Amino acid sequence: MDWKQAKTILIWAFIVLNLVLAVILYQNTKGGEISRDTIINTQKILEQNNVHIECPIPKYNGKDFILQYEETVLDKNKIINGLLGDNYSKISDNIYEKGTEKIVFNSGCYFEYSDSGSNKKIYSQSKSEVEIYLKELAKKLGIPLDEFQLDSFSSSPSGEDPKAVYKGIYKNYTVFDNYIEVEIGKAGLKSIKYQYKKPLTISSRDIKVIPVYQILVTKMTGYPGIDISDVDIGFKGIKGDKDTKTLYEGLSWRITTNQGKEFYFNATSGELME
């Protein structure tokens, strides 16, 4: 065979081979995506089961991630003095009271404050005023407010008694188990619930998450009549490793309704979480 002709055949063979490999790679890549038709069919199935969804359906179906924590111990004295001031009563190691005010500590990283009176005045119930108030209060209590972001702000049907919920944030992921919940009454602060463990690192693992459309179809169709307002992913479900004494958790899907109810599902098993 003529060398020039053989060379031409080899060049074309390589071109064809590269095209075939490119098509295979493209198909494999496309096979890992959630198609538009899948999303549309999911929406149809939800509607057929009287489940209304008013937000985009996330298409993420990549690897799971693990968030590692460090156990955080609250500064009790700072919190007690910042909320109760002087002349409070110590009911037990974890319960402190002053008049209508009460603080309960739990597990070293959680506390709850409540007041049936009106000792902490807040003269406006607007979101901006509540945020300003919480920012000043966080400084007094030693709360790392910069590691939280406002997750929701809602009021009663009459427009009163707003509730602000902040969730933890770490490297653009929501940390559901870190939170601040603040309730405001007509006369002032009604309650605070706070939980925080310090995030340290995020690492990936060779397990893929379950696409949320599958959870919507297999789980949420069992709740006819609900209106889904938001679907997102974050970290939830703190576990401890006895050998390394570390705390960690993986990704979870959160499905929120218009009524404020939240459903959490483990992103790798699909199981409903508390």
VENRAQUI-V821972 format. One record per residue. RES is the residue in three letters. PSI is psi as a letter, one per 20 degrees, with the letter a starting at -180 (none if undefined). D_FIRST is the distance of its C-alpha to the first C-alpha in Angstrom with 1 decimal. Layout:
((RES:PSI:D_FIRST) (RES:PSI:D_FIRST))
//
This chain:
((MET:q:0.0) (ASP:p:3.8) (TRP:h:6.2) (LYS:g:8.7) (GLN:g:7.3) (ALA:g:6.7) (LYS:g:10.1) (THR:g:11.6) (ILE:g:11.0) (LEU:g:12.6) (ILE:g:15.4) (TRP:h:16.2) (ALA:g:16.2) (PHE:h:18.7) (ILE:g:20.7) (VAL:g:21.1) (LEU:g:22.0) (ASN:h:24.6) (LEU:g:26.0) (VAL:g:26.5) (LEU:h:28.2) (ALA:g:30.3) (VAL:g:31.5) (ILE:g:32.3) (LEU:g:34.2) (TYR:g:36.0) (GLN:h:37.1) (ASN:h:38.3) (THR:g:40.3) (LYS:h:41.7) (GLY:h:42.7) (GLY:i:45.0) (GLU:q:46.9) (ILE:o:49.9) (SER:r:49.2) (ARG:h:51.6) (ASP:h:52.0) (THR:g:53.1) (ILE:g:55.8) (ILE:g:57.0) (ASN:h:57.3) (THR:g:59.2) (GLN:h:61.6) (LYS:g:62.2) (ILE:g:62.9) (LEU:g:65.4) (GLU:h:67.1) (GLN:h:67.4) (ASN:j:69.1) (ASN:k:71.5) (VAL:o:69.9) (HIS:p:69.6) (ILE:p:67.1) (GLU:j:67.7) (CYS:r:65.0) (PRO:q:61.2) (ILE:o:59.6) (PRO:q:57.7) (LYS:j:54.0) (TYR:p:53.7) (ASN:k:52.1) (GLY:b:50.8) (LYS:q:52.0) (ASP:q:55.7) (PHE:q:57.5) (ILE:p:60.4) (LEU:p:63.3) (GLN:p:65.3) (TYR:r:69.0) (GLU:p:71.8) (GLU:p:75.3) (THR:p:77.6) (VAL:p:81.4) (LEU:q:83.5) (ASP:n:86.2) (LYS:g:89.1) (ASN:g:91.8) (LYS:g:89.9) (ILE:g:89.3) (ILE:g:92.9) (ASN:h:94.5) (GLY:h:92.2) (LEU:h:93.1) (LEU:h:96.5) (GLY:b:98.0) (ASP:r:101.2) (ASN:k:103.6) (TYR:r:101.2) (SER:p:101.7) (LYS:o:99.5) (ILE:g:99.5) (SER:a:97.0) (ASP:h:94.3) (ASN:j:92.0) (ILE:p:94.4) (TYR:p:96.4) (GLU:q:98.7) (LYS:o:100.8) (GLY:c:102.8) (THR:j:100.4) (GLU:q:97.3) (LYS:p:95.4) (ILE:p:92.3) (VAL:p:90.5) (PHE:q:87.9) (ASN:p:85.5) (SER:j:82.8) (GLY:i:82.9) (CYS:j:80.5) (TYR:p:82.3) (PHE:q:85.5) (GLU:p:87.3) (TYR:p:90.1) (SER:q:92.4) (ASP:o:95.5) (SER:i:97.7) (GLY:b:99.7) (SER:l:98.7) (ASN:h:98.6) (LYS:n:95.4) (LYS:p:95.8) (ILE:o:92.9) (TYR:i:94.2) (SER:q:91.2) (GLN:j:88.8) (SER:q:86.0) (LYS:g:82.6) (SER:g:82.7) (GLU:h:86.2) (VAL:g:85.2) (GLU:g:82.1) (ILE:g:84.4) (TYR:g:86.9) (LEU:h:84.3) (LYS:g:82.8) (GLU:g:86.2) (LEU:h:87.0) (ALA:h:83.7) (LYS:g:84.7) (LYS:h:88.0) (LEU:i:86.5) (GLY:k:83.5) (ILE:p:81.0) (PRO:m:77.5) (LEU:h:77.3) (ASP:i:74.2) (GLU:j:72.3) (PHE:q:73.2) (GLN:q:72.6) (LEU:p:74.6) (ASP:h:73.2) (SER:q:75.8) (PHE:o:79.2) (SER:q:81.3) (SER:r:84.9) (SER:r:87.2) (PRO:h:87.5) (SER:i:90.5) (GLY:j:88.4) (GLU:r:90.2) (ASP:m:89.6) (PRO:q:86.0) (LYS:p:83.7) (ALA:p:81.0) (VAL:p:78.2) (TYR:p:76.0) (LYS:q:72.9) (GLY:q:71.3) (ILE:p:68.2) (TYR:o:65.7) (LYS:l:62.4) (ASN:j:62.4) (TYR:q:63.0) (THR:p:66.3) (VAL:n:68.2) (PHE:h:70.3) (ASP:i:72.5) (ASN:p:73.8) (TYR:q:76.2) (ILE:p:79.4) (GLU:p:81.4) (VAL:p:84.4) (GLU:p:87.0) (ILE:p:89.4) (GLY:a:92.7) (LYS:h:95.1) (ALA:i:97.0) (GLY:b:94.3) (LEU:p:91.8) (LYS:g:91.9) (SER:q:89.3) (ILE:p:86.3) (LYS:p:83.8) (TYR:p:81.5) (GLN:p:78.8) (TYR:p:76.4) (LYS:p:74.1) (LYS:o:72.2) (PRO:q:68.3) (LEU:g:66.4) (THR:q:62.7) (ILE:p:60.1) (SER:q:57.1) (SER:r:54.4) (ARG:q:53.7) (ASP:l:50.9) (ILE:p:52.8) (LYS:q:52.2) (VAL:q:55.2) (ILE:p:56.1) (PRO:p:55.5) (VAL:h:59.0) (TYR:h:58.3) (GLN:h:58.3) (ILE:h:61.7) (LEU:g:63.1) (VAL:g:62.2) (THR:h:63.2) (LYS:g:66.2) (MET:i:67.7) (THR:i:67.9) (GLY:j:70.8) (TYR:m:72.9) (PRO:q:73.5) (GLY:i:75.4) (ILE:q:74.1) (ASP:o:72.6) (ILE:p:69.8) (SER:h:70.1) (ASP:q:67.5) (VAL:p:64.7) (ASP:r:63.6) (ILE:q:62.3) (GLY:a:63.9) (PHE:p:65.2) (LYS:q:67.9) (GLY:m:69.2) (ILE:p:70.3) (LYS:q:69.8) (GLY:q:70.8) (ASP:o:69.1) (LYS:h:71.8) (ASP:g:69.8) (THR:i:68.7) (LYS:k:71.7) (THR:q:69.4) (LEU:q:69.5) (TYR:r:66.5) (GLU:q:65.3) (GLY:a:62.3) (LEU:q:61.5) (SER:q:63.5) (TRP:p:63.5) (ARG:p:66.8) (ILE:o:67.8) (THR:p:70.9) (THR:r:73.1) (ASN:h:75.3) (GLN:i:78.3) (GLY:j:77.0) (LYS:p:76.1) (GLU:p:73.1) (PHE:p:70.8) (TYR:p:68.7) (PHE:p:65.8) (ASN:p:63.8) (ALA:i:60.3) (THR:h:58.6) (SER:h:60.9) (GLY:j:62.3) (GLU:q:65.8) (LEU:p:68.8) (MET:q:70.4) (GLU:none:74.0))
//
